[in-house]
Amino acid sequence: MTQLKIAILVLNNIEHDLARTYRALKTASEFVNAGDDVTIVFDGSGVDSLAAVSADDSKLKPLIESLRPHVRGACSFCAKAHGVVDPITAAGWPLLTDNEGEASVRQLALEGRQIITF
């Protein structure tokens, strides 16, 4: 069986489209369950989604927790701009700074990953 290298890039703000955030996480779960090499990055408005799904009262918290080993983190610059640094770091998620203080999408490509955006 061929193992795929996948990057799920979550750009969506959960407040605008809960179903899209859910699809991103379920798609990641599908690839993980198939044994693929998956990493998940929350960038842009997607940092709001990570903060929201990490809340104790979120219905998606069990899903994001099941994917914890595959979550690379959230863009540090974006988390600061959106005011969600505290909930993200309190939940134990890393802030990514590998591209001049931001998450690097190029790094995902250099790793040979197929990038799927939500």
C-alpha positions in Angstrom: 0.0 0.0 0.0 1.3 3.5 -0.9 1.7 5.9 2.0 0.7 9.4 1.1 2.3 12.6 2.5 -0.6 15.0 3.1 -0.8 18.5 4.6 -4.2 19.7 5.6 -4.1 23.5 5.6 -7.0 25.0 7.6 -7.7 28.6 6.5 -11.3 28.7 7.4 -12.8 30.6 10.4 -15.2 28.2 12.1 -17.6 31.0 12.9 -18.3 31.4 9.1 -18.4 27.8 8.2 -18.5 25.1 10.8 -19.0 22.3 8.2 -15.8 23.3 6.4 -13.7 23.0 9.6 -15.4 19.7 10.4 -14.6 18.5 6.9 -10.9 19.5 7.3 -10.6 17.4 10.5 -12.6 14.5 9.1 -10.5 14.5 6.0 -7.3 14.5 8.1 -8.8 11.6 10.1 -9.5 9.6 7.0 -5.9 9.9 5.8 -4.5 9.1 9.3 -6.8 6.0 9.6 -5.5 4.8 6.2 -1.9 5.0 7.6 -0.8 8.1 5.7 1.7 10.7 6.9 -0.5 13.6 7.8 0.3 17.0 9.2 -2.3 19.7 10.0 -1.5 23.5 10.0 -3.9 26.2 11.0 -3.2 29.5 9.1 -4.9 32.7 8.5 -8.4 32.8 9.9 -8.0 29.1 10.6 -6.3 29.9 13.8 -9.8 30.9 15.1 -11.0 27.4 14.3 -8.2 25.8 16.3 -9.0 28.0 19.3 -12.7 27.2 19.0 -12.4 23.4 18.6 -9.9 23.3 21.5 -12.5 24.7 23.9 -13.8 22.3 26.5 -17.4 22.8 25.3 -16.7 22.2 21.6 -18.4 19.2 20.0 -15.2 18.9 17.8 -12.8 18.7 20.8 -12.7 14.9 20.8 -11.9 14.9 17.0 -9.1 17.5 17.3 -7.6 15.7 20.3 -7.6 12.4 18.3 -5.5 14.3 15.7 -3.2 15.9 18.2 -0.1 13.9 17.1 -0.6 15.2 13.6 -1.3 18.9 14.3 1.9 20.9 13.6 0.4 24.0 15.0 -0.9 27.5 14.2 0.6 30.5 12.5 2.0 32.7 15.3 1.5 35.9 13.4 -2.1 35.0 12.6 -2.8 33.9 16.2 -1.6 37.3 17.4 -3.5 39.2 14.8 -6.7 37.3 15.6 -6.2 37.5 19.4 -6.2 33.8 20.0 -2.7 33.1 21.2 -3.9 32.4 24.8 -6.5 29.8 24.0 -4.2 28.1 21.5 -1.2 27.9 23.8 -3.3 27.0 26.8 -4.6 24.0 24.8 -1.0 23.0 24.2 -0.7 23.7 20.5 2.5 25.1 19.1 2.8 28.5 17.4 4.6 28.3 14.1 7.2 30.9 13.2 9.3 29.1 10.6 8.7 31.7 7.9 9.7 35.1 9.4 7.2 34.7 12.3 4.6 32.9 10.3 3.8 29.3 9.3 5.6 28.1 6.2 3.5 26.6 3.5 6.7 26.2 1.4 8.1 23.9 4.0 5.2 21.5 3.5 5.9 21.4 -0.2 9.6 20.8 0.4 8.6 17.8 2.5 6.9 16.4 -0.6 3.4 16.8 0.9 0.2 17.2 -1.1 -1.4 20.3 0.3 -5.2 20.3 0.8 -6.8 23.5 1.8 -10.0 24.1 3.7 
